[in-house]
Amino acid sequence: MGLRFVYGRAGTGKSDFCFQEIKRNIDNNRIYMITPEQFSFTAEKKLMEVIETEAVFNAEVLTFDRMAYRIMNEVRFGEKNKLK
């Protein structure tokens, strides 16, 4: 599992590069694309267009908040701190 940062100036093709990489690797790996909240719907829509399917199971667009929520649930953070 790896982490890859793609950065550059506006209009240089960062998003297109990311979507093409996801398309190229979707059959082999579980892929998460982390985006700001305001870009998540657009990214999900674009992912479906690039993959050319109606359902994607190995790739997911996450916002920072949603990713944090998933991690906390995965490690069951806070379960010991619940009030009874």
C-alpha positions in Angstrom: 0.0 0.0 0.0 1.4 3.4 -0.9 0.6 7.0 -0.6 1.1 9.3 -3.5 0.8 13.1 -3.5 0.1 14.8 -6.8 0.6 18.6 -6.8 1.1 21.4 -9.3 -0.3 24.6 -10.6 -4.0 25.0 -11.7 -4.7 23.6 -15.1 -1.7 21.3 -15.4 -3.7 18.1 -15.5 -3.4 16.8 -11.9 -7.0 15.6 -11.7 -6.9 13.9 -15.1 -3.6 12.2 -14.2 -5.2 10.9 -10.9 -8.3 9.5 -12.7 -6.2 7.8 -15.3 -4.0 6.2 -12.6 -7.1 5.0 -10.8 -8.5 3.5 -14.1 -5.1 1.8 -14.7 -4.9 0.3 -11.3 -8.5 -0.3 -10.3 -8.4 -4.1 -10.9 -5.4 -4.7 -8.8 -5.8 -2.5 -5.7 -8.2 -0.8 -3.4 -7.9 2.9 -4.2 -8.9 6.0 -2.1 -8.9 9.5 -3.6 -8.9 12.1 -0.9 -10.5 15.4 -1.9 -11.7 18.6 -0.2 -15.4 18.6 0.7 -16.4 20.9 -2.2 -14.8 18.7 -4.8 -16.1 15.3 -3.7 -19.3 15.2 -5.8 -17.5 16.3 -8.9 -14.7 13.8 -8.3 -17.2 10.9 -7.8 -19.0 11.9 -11.0 -15.7 12.1 -13.0 -14.5 8.8 -11.6 -17.6 7.1 -12.9 -17.1 8.7 -16.4 -13.5 7.7 -16.6 -14.0 4.2 -15.4 -17.0 3.9 -17.8 -19.2 2.0 -15.4 -22.2 2.6 -13.1 -20.6 1.1 -10.0 -17.1 1.2 -8.7 -16.1 -1.2 -5.9 -12.3 -0.9 -5.7 -12.1 2.9 -5.8 -13.6 5.5 -3.5 -13.6 9.3 -3.2 -13.3 10.4 0.4 -13.3 13.8 2.0 -10.9 14.5 4.9 -13.7 14.3 7.4 -15.1 11.0 6.0 -11.6 9.5 5.9 -11.1 10.4 9.6 -14.5 8.9 10.5 -13.6 5.7 8.7 -10.3 5.4 10.5 -11.9 6.0 13.9 -14.5 3.3 13.3 -11.9 0.9 11.9 -9.7 1.1 15.0 -12.8 1.5 17.2 -11.5 4.7 18.7 -13.5 5.9 21.6 -15.2 2.7 22.4 -13.6 2.5 25.8 -14.7 6.1 26.6 -18.4 5.6 26.2 -20.6 6.5 29.1 -23.0 3.9 30.4 
